Amino acid sequence: MSVTCQPTLYKTVVPASYKSAARRHERPASFGVQLYEQQDSEQHRVDAVGRPLPHRSAQQQTTGEAVYVADMPSYKGLYCQHVT
């Protein structure tokens, strides 16, 4: 069973903006601001509680250098099993 669409109906019902998926999409550049609370002057410098600290892999993730499991090559014939 085949379904046909009348060309005249397509031209009148469907808006012109829906007829092409190839039109250019533009958006402004992203930006952001992060605000931090001021720490107590009596707090020791090595005390990380309440301080903004980047996690260990942040630099690699933002630059695209991080290696994820999905990016690693798979090994054929390598199996493992959980032993209890």
N, C-alpha and C positions, 0 to 999 in steps of 0.2 A: 504494500500500500504506500503510495507516495502522496505527499502533501505539497501543494503548489500555492504560491502566494501571488496574488494579482499585482503586477507592477504599479498600477495606478493607486492601489490601496497603500502600498509601501511608501510611495512618494508623498502621500497626503497625511498619513497617520504618524509615521516615525519622524521625530524632529531631526533636522539636518545635523545637529551635534552628536546624535547617536549613530549616524551612518558610517563614521570613520573612527577607528581606534588609533589612527596614526597622527592625530593632531598633537601639537607641541604642548607639553605641560610645564609650566614654570611656577616656581615657588621661591620665596625669599630665603636667604641664608639663615640657618638656625643659629641661635645664640642662647646663652643661659647665664644665670648668676647664682652663686652659692654663698650664703651668709653663715657666719660662724659666731657662736656666743663667745664673749670674752672670758678667759679663764681666770680663776682666782690667783692672785700674785703669790700666795703661799703654797700653791700646788707645786710639787716637785716636777722638774722638767722631763723626767723619764716616765712620769705617770701618764699613761695613755687614756685614762678615763675622761671622756668629754672632749677629747682633742680630735681634730680632723686628721686622720691618717689614711693614706692610700693603701689598699691591700697589695699583697706581693705581686699579683699578676696584672694589675691595672695597666701598667706601662705596655706590657706585651699585648694585651687585649685591644688597647686603643690604637696601637701602631700596626696591628695585623700580624704580629710576629708570634702570637700564641698558637700552640699546636693543640688541636682538639682530637678526641678519639675518632671522630668521623673522618679526620684528615689523615690518620695513620694508615699505612698499608696493612691489609689483612694477610694473614699467613695461612695457607692451605695446609691441612693436615695437623694443625696445632690445636689440641684440645686440652681442657682442664676440667677438673671435677672437684667439687667441695667434699672434703673428707671430714666426717664427724667422729 
